[in-house]
Amino acid sequence: MRPFKDRVCKGLKFIHLILDNGSTHAPKQLRKWINSLHLSFTVKIYWLPTHASWLDQVEIIFSKLQRDVLTPCYFNDKEALESQLMEYFEYLNQNPKRIQWSYTKVKMLEKFDPQNQYKLAA
């Protein structure tokens, strides 16, 4: 965090962290850890809903990476794995594709509340 703080965060007033609710983020300890850093800017934390990995951009790219490169997982050595990963990300960067979201508020309401009892903000 220190190199990130020293190089990237100079002059910032806020940093917005969007995190999923995975246990690896230790939500109970995160605020205490951030406060211990004595940052010169405010850190605002937003938690994605539980079971909403489709909202997490990192989860999306890791899922794609798993399907496209890491399955099946046969690499002769770490260098071969690294080479394959670098080629893959180079290809993605040269051939970007927008994510076409197909999950809508209507679909969510149908799935979780067929009677539409709960109204969500649009």
C-alpha positions in Angstrom: 0.0 0.0 0.0 2.8 2.4 0.8 4.3 2.6 -2.8 0.7 3.0 -4.1 0.0 5.7 -1.6 3.3 7.6 -2.3 3.2 7.4 -6.1 -0.4 7.3 -7.2 -2.3 9.0 -4.4 -0.5 12.3 -4.2 -2.9 15.2 -4.1 -6.0 13.1 -3.9 -8.8 14.0 -1.5 -10.7 10.7 -1.8 -10.3 7.1 -2.9 -13.3 5.0 -3.4 -12.9 1.3 -2.8 -15.6 -1.0 -4.2 -15.3 -4.4 -2.6 -17.2 -7.6 -2.7 -18.4 -9.2 0.6 -15.9 -12.0 0.4 -14.3 -13.0 3.7 -10.8 -12.3 2.3 -11.5 -8.6 2.6 -12.0 -8.9 6.4 -14.6 -6.2 6.6 -14.3 -6.0 10.4 -10.6 -5.3 10.2 -10.4 -3.2 7.1 -11.4 0.2 8.5 -8.9 -0.3 11.4 -6.1 -1.1 9.0 -6.9 1.9 6.7 -6.9 4.2 9.8 -3.5 2.8 10.9 -2.0 4.0 7.6 -2.5 7.7 8.5 -3.5 8.6 4.9 -3.7 12.2 3.7 -7.0 11.4 1.9 -10.3 9.9 2.8 -11.0 6.3 1.9 -14.7 5.6 1.2 -15.7 1.9 1.1 -18.6 0.5 -0.8 -19.6 -3.1 -0.3 -21.2 -5.0 -3.2 -24.2 -7.2 -2.2 -23.5 -10.8 -1.2 -23.7 -13.2 -4.1 -23.3 -10.4 -6.7 -20.0 -11.5 -8.3 -21.4 -10.4 -11.7 -21.0 -6.8 -10.4 -17.4 -7.3 -9.6 -15.2 -6.4 -12.6 -12.2 -8.3 -11.2 -14.4 -11.4 -10.7 -15.4 -11.0 -14.4 -11.9 -10.9 -15.7 -10.7 -13.8 -13.4 -13.6 -15.9 -14.5 -12.8 -15.3 -18.2 -9.1 -16.0 -17.5 -10.0 -19.2 -15.8 -12.1 -20.4 -18.7 -9.8 -19.2 -21.5 -6.3 -19.9 -20.2 -6.2 -21.8 -16.9 -8.5 -24.7 -17.8 -7.0 -27.2 -18.3 -4.0 -26.2 -16.3 -1.0 -27.8 -18.0 2.1 -25.6 -18.0 5.7 -26.9 -18.1 6.9 -24.3 -15.7 6.2 -20.9 -14.2 7.8 -19.1 -17.2 5.4 -20.9 -19.5 2.4 -19.9 -17.4 3.7 -16.3 -17.2 4.2 -16.2 -21.0 0.6 -17.5 -21.6 -0.9 -15.0 -19.2 1.0 -12.1 -20.8 0.0 -13.1 -24.3 -3.6 -13.4 -23.2 -3.8 -10.0 -21.6 -1.9 -8.5 -24.6 -4.6 -10.0 -26.8 -7.4 -8.7 -24.6 -5.9 -5.2 -24.6 -5.5 -5.2 -28.4 -9.1 -6.5 -28.9 -11.3 -4.9 -26.3 -14.9 -5.9 -26.1 -17.6 -4.1 -24.1 -19.5 -6.2 -21.5 -23.1 -6.5 -22.6 -25.1 -6.6 -19.4 -28.1 -8.8 -19.8 -29.2 -8.9 -16.1 -31.7 -6.2 -15.5 -33.7 -4.9 -12.5 -36.8 -6.6 -13.9 -35.0 -10.0 -14.1 -33.8 -9.5 -10.5 -37.2 -8.7 -9.2 -38.7 -11.6 -11.0 -36.1 -13.9 -9.5 -36.1 -12.7 -5.9 -39.7 -11.3 -5.6 -42.3 -12.7 -8.0 -45.0 -10.6 -6.3 -42.8 -7.5 -6.7 -43.3 -6.6 -3.0 -40.1 -4.7 -2.6 -39.5 -1.6 -4.6 -35.8 -0.8 -5.5 -34.4 2.5 -6.6 -34.0 2.7 -10.3 
